[in-house]
Amino acid sequence: MRAAYALSYRLGLSSWDKTSPDADAAFSRMLDREELEREAPFGRALDLGCGTGAHTRQLRERGWEAIGIDNVRRAVDVAVLRSDESSRYVIGDVDHLEGCGVGKGFSFYLDMGCFHGLTDDARMRMGRGVTALAEKGATLLMLCFQPHRNPLVPRGAAVDDAQRALPDWTLLDARAADPKTLPDALGRYSPQWFRFGLN
């Protein structure tokens, strides 16, 4: 999927990066829940597969020390241009988090459609990475397509797939996402929100 994402950004076809007022409001409600039991500043957050950084910026605006990581240089370049000087982005792979320069001590991870496009092996490596870099009490919020057969889009992931990759985490919540509150590219394949807490 890496080459497909890189080509999409090059051609300006990254429809998943476009948000709407409904999408922003729905995302804000999800973050409200993450912040309920925390005090500002909320801690370190890592936006996995951040693209052009829209969600990384929202996290920072809300008081998180947010870092974005993506393996598409063009997307990260745009994220840097759109952000203030204190923002931080890393060009790297989510399945090789340790040693890629993001640091450690994360209390929150956000995955808005990254995990569901990875191979089985890459999913396991990502799971080991987020676990190794997390602090006690960390949570992970993940948006995934349900598995499907369209070869032109990420293959999707069921909750069992996520649980296999995150054996040290507990599933706290799984619910259907409202497709109307997501960019069109994310709303077509029965998207689900998974929320995990580190044991």
Rosetta blueprint (number, residue, H / E / L):
1 M L
2 R H
3 A H
4 A H
5 Y H
6 A H
7 L H
8 S H
9 Y H
10 R H
11 L H
12 G L
13 L L
14 S L
15 S H
16 W H
17 D H
18 K L
19 T L
20 S L
21 P H
22 D H
23 A H
24 D H
25 A H
26 A H
27 F H
28 S H
29 R H
30 M H
31 L H
32 D H
33 R H
34 E H
35 E H
36 L L
37 E L
38 R L
39 E L
40 A L
41 P L
42 F L
43 G E
44 R E
45 A E
46 L E
47 D E
48 L E
49 G L
50 C L
51 G L
52 T L
53 G L
54 A H
55 H H
56 T H
57 R H
58 Q H
59 L H
60 R H
61 E H
62 R L
63 G L
64 W E
65 E E
66 A E
67 I E
68 G E
69 I E
70 D E
71 N L
72 V L
73 R H
74 R H
75 A H
76 V H
77 D H
78 V H
79 A H
80 V H
81 L H
82 R H
83 S L
84 D L
85 E L
86 S L
87 S L
88 R E
89 Y E
90 V E
91 I E
92 G L
93 D L
94 V H
95 D H
96 H H
97 L L
98 E L
99 G L
100 C L
101 G L
102 V L
103 G L
104 K L
105 G L
106 F E
107 S E
108 F E
109 Y E
110 L E
111 D E
112 M E
113 G L
114 C L
115 F H
116 H H
117 G H
118 L L
119 T L
120 D H
121 D H
122 A H
123 R H
124 M H
125 R H
126 M H
127 G H
128 R H
129 G H
130 V H
131 T H
132 A H
133 L H
134 A E
135 E E
136 K E
137 G E
138 A E
139 T E
140 L E
141 L E
142 M E
143 L E
144 C E
145 F L
146 Q L
147 P L
148 H L
149 R L
150 N L
151 P L
152 L L
153 V L
154 P L
155 R L
156 G L
157 A L
158 A L
159 V H
160 D H
161 D H
162 A H
163 Q H
164 R H
165 A H
166 L L
167 P L
168 D L
169 W E
170 T E
171 L E
172 L E
173 D E
174 A E
175 R E
176 A E
177 A L
178 D L
179 P H
180 K H
181 T H
182 L L
183 P L
184 D H
185 A H
186 L H
187 G H
188 R L
189 Y L
190 S L
191 P L
192 Q E
193 W E
194 F E
195 R E
196 F E
197 G E
198 L E
199 N L
